[in-house]
Amino acid sequence: MLKICFHGHSCFTISSDDNKGIIIDPFLKGNPLADIEPQDVDVEAVLITHGHDDHFGDAIEIAKNSDALIVAPFELAVFCQQRGVEKVHGMHIGGSHEFDFGWVKLTHAHHGSAYIEDGNIIYTGNPCGFLYGAGDNLVYHAGDTGLFGDMELLGDMHDIDVALLPIGDNFVMGPEDALTAVSMLKPRIIVPMHYNTFDLIEQDASRFQKMVEEKTNSICTVLEPGGHLML
């Protein structure tokens, strides 16, 4: 049994009866929608899609507190290592690896990736999305991305149970482009993310849900922070 919990913006924890699981893009401090604090998190791994603060967030603090492994694009993994994280695993687009906590594959994401420190921009490699497999379940976290044609390839190659897709627009896909992504990925369930955290990315998730369920064969589940679904 896989439990997927939403913690606001693009942050999710995914756990099972077999392990403590993972957290993806742990933006908690400074996130007005977050339902938990970094000290509440105890996971085996922290997965980071890119270096922007609203995704990188509290990754270092959580990794150190939990003695967790950070999994990220190679340059971002090295960045974390330089800041005192002992356990990191760098990867790159198209690569996959079987961990004790599950299978991870990096996918394309059309976005940027940089960490801003003391006003300086530190580039942290390519952004990514994640395919995460545990047991018989496969979850796709798209990260921050615009629509791209290879989503159809991902849908053809993989039976995706749950797709976590941004809908906020401006920085990422809006609802219409995300609807097209759903039709290409063909997931069983779609959960919208990266919306309503700030005024600039306000969206009506119920409207998106209606679009998905009227125009695709997928089920759209809108989660509030602290909400979860079980697979």
C-alpha positions in Angstrom: 0.0 0.0 0.0 1.4 3.4 -1.1 0.4 6.6 0.7 0.9 9.9 -1.2 0.6 13.0 1.0 0.4 16.6 -0.3 2.1 19.3 1.7 1.4 22.4 -0.4 3.0 23.8 -3.6 4.9 20.8 -5.1 5.9 19.0 -2.0 4.8 15.4 -1.4 5.7 12.5 0.8 5.3 9.0 -0.5 5.6 6.1 1.9 4.6 2.5 2.2 4.2 -0.2 4.9 7.8 -1.4 4.0 9.7 1.9 4.5 9.6 5.5 5.7 9.6 6.6 2.1 10.6 9.8 0.5 9.9 13.5 0.3 9.9 15.4 -3.0 10.7 19.2 -3.3 10.5 19.9 0.4 9.5 23.6 0.4 8.1 24.0 3.9 9.5 27.1 5.6 8.2 30.1 3.8 5.4 28.1 2.2 2.1 29.6 3.3 0.3 26.3 2.4 2.6 23.9 4.2 0.9 21.7 6.8 4.2 20.4 8.3 7.6 21.8 9.4 11.0 20.3 8.4 11.5 18.9 11.9 8.3 16.8 11.4 9.8 14.9 8.5 11.5 11.6 8.8 12.3 9.9 5.5 14.8 7.7 3.8 15.4 10.0 0.9 14.9 13.6 -0.3 14.3 14.0 -4.0 14.9 17.5 -5.5 13.8 18.4 -9.0 15.8 21.6 -9.3 17.5 24.4 -7.4 14.8 27.0 -7.1 14.1 27.8 -3.5 10.4 26.9 -3.7 11.4 23.3 -4.5 14.9 23.0 -2.9 13.4 24.4 0.2 14.5 22.6 3.4 16.2 19.7 1.7 19.5 20.1 3.5 18.0 20.4 6.9 15.7 17.4 6.4 18.5 15.3 5.0 20.7 16.0 8.0 18.0 15.5 10.5 16.8 12.2 9.0 20.2 11.0 7.9 18.5 10.7 4.5 19.9 10.3 1.0 19.5 13.3 -1.3 18.7 12.2 -4.9 19.0 15.0 -7.5 20.5 16.0 -10.8 24.3 15.6 -10.5 25.2 19.2 -10.1 22.5 19.8 -7.6 23.6 16.7 -5.6 27.2 18.1 -5.5 25.8 21.5 -4.4 24.2 19.7 -1.4 27.3 17.7 -0.7 29.3 21.0 -0.6 26.9 22.2 2.1 27.5 19.3 4.4 25.1 16.6 3.3 26.9 13.3 3.7 24.7 11.1 1.6 23.9 12.2 -2.0 23.2 10.3 -5.2 23.6 12.3 -8.4 21.7 11.3 -11.5 20.8 12.7 -14.9 18.0 12.7 -17.4 17.1 9.3 -18.7 19.0 7.5 -15.9 17.4 5.2 -13.4 18.5 3.5 -10.2 17.0 0.9 -7.9 17.3 2.1 -4.2 16.2 0.3 -1.1 13.2 2.7 -0.9 12.2 2.2 -4.6 13.0 2.8 -8.2 13.8 6.3 -9.5 14.2 7.6 -13.0 14.8 11.2 -14.1 12.8 12.7 -16.8 12.9 15.9 -18.8 11.5 19.1 -17.3 11.5 22.3 -19.3 12.4 24.9 -16.8 15.5 26.5 -15.1 17.6 25.5 -12.1 19.5 27.8 -9.9 20.0 28.6 -6.2 20.2 32.2 -5.2 22.5 32.9 -2.3 23.4 36.4 -1.1 22.1 37.8 -4.3 24.3 35.5 -6.4 22.8 33.0 -8.9 24.4 29.6 -8.6 23.4 27.3 -11.5 22.6 23.8 -10.4 22.4 21.8 -13.7 19.3 20.7 -15.5 15.9 20.5 -13.9 14.1 17.2 -13.9 11.0 15.3 -13.2 10.9 11.9 -11.4 9.3 8.6 -12.0 9.1 6.8 -8.7 8.2 3.1 -8.5 7.5 1.2 -5.3 5.9 -2.2 -5.3 3.5 -2.3 -8.2 2.8 1.4 -8.2 4.4 4.1 -10.4 4.2 7.8 -9.6 5.3 10.6 -11.9 6.3 14.0 -10.3 6.7 16.4 -13.3 8.7 19.0 -11.3 8.4 22.5 -12.7 7.8 22.2 -16.4 6.1 23.4 -19.5 4.3 21.0 -21.8 6.6 18.9 -24.0 6.0 16.2 -26.6 8.0 13.4 -24.9 5.2 13.2 -22.3 3.4 11.1 -24.8 6.5 8.8 -24.9 6.4 8.5 -21.1 2.8 7.6 -21.3 3.5 4.9 -23.9 6.5 3.5 -22.1 5.1 3.4 -18.6 1.8 2.6 -16.9 1.6 5.6 -14.6 -0.7 5.2 -11.7 -0.5 8.8 -10.4 0.8 11.9 -12.2 1.6 15.0 -10.1 1.4 17.9 -12.5 1.8 21.7 -12.2 -1.1 23.8 -13.3 -0.2 27.3 -11.9 0.9 28.9 -15.3 3.4 31.8 -15.6 6.3 29.6 -14.5 4.9 26.3 -15.5 2.0 24.7 -17.4 -1.4 26.2 -17.0 -4.6 24.1 -16.8 -5.1 23.9 -20.6 -1.5 22.6 -21.2 -1.7 20.3 -18.2 -4.9 18.9 -19.7 -3.0 18.1 -22.9 -0.2 16.5 -20.7 -2.8 14.2 -19.1 -4.0 13.1 -22.5 -0.4 12.2 -23.4 0.6 10.6 -20.1 -2.6 8.6 -19.6 -2.3 8.2 -15.8 -4.9 6.5 -13.8 -5.0 9.4 -11.4 -3.9 13.0 -11.8 -3.1 15.3 -8.8 -2.6 19.0 -9.6 0.2 20.9 -7.9 2.2 24.2 -8.0 -0.8 26.5 -7.7 -2.4 29.0 -5.3 0.8 29.3 -3.2 1.2 32.8 -4.4 -1.1 35.3 -6.2 0.7 34.9 -9.5 -0.1 31.2 -9.7 -3.8 31.3 -8.6 -5.9 28.6 -10.3 -9.3 27.0 -9.8 -8.4 23.4 -9.2 -12.1 22.3 -9.3 -12.3 23.7 -12.9 -9.2 21.7 -13.9 -10.7 18.6 -12.3 -13.9 19.0 -14.3 -11.8 19.5 -17.5 -9.8 16.3 -16.9 -12.8 14.1 -16.1 -14.8 15.4 -19.0 -12.1 15.2 -21.6 -9.8 12.3 -20.6 -10.1 8.8 -19.0 -8.1 9.9 -15.9 -9.5 10.6 -12.5 -8.5 14.0 -11.0 -8.0 14.1 -7.3 -7.6 17.6 -5.8 -5.7 17.4 -2.5 -5.6 20.1 0.2 -2.3 20.4 2.2 -2.3 17.4 4.6 -4.6 15.4 2.3 -3.5 12.1 1.0 -4.5 9.2 -1.3 -3.8 5.5 -1.0 -2.8 3.2 -3.8 
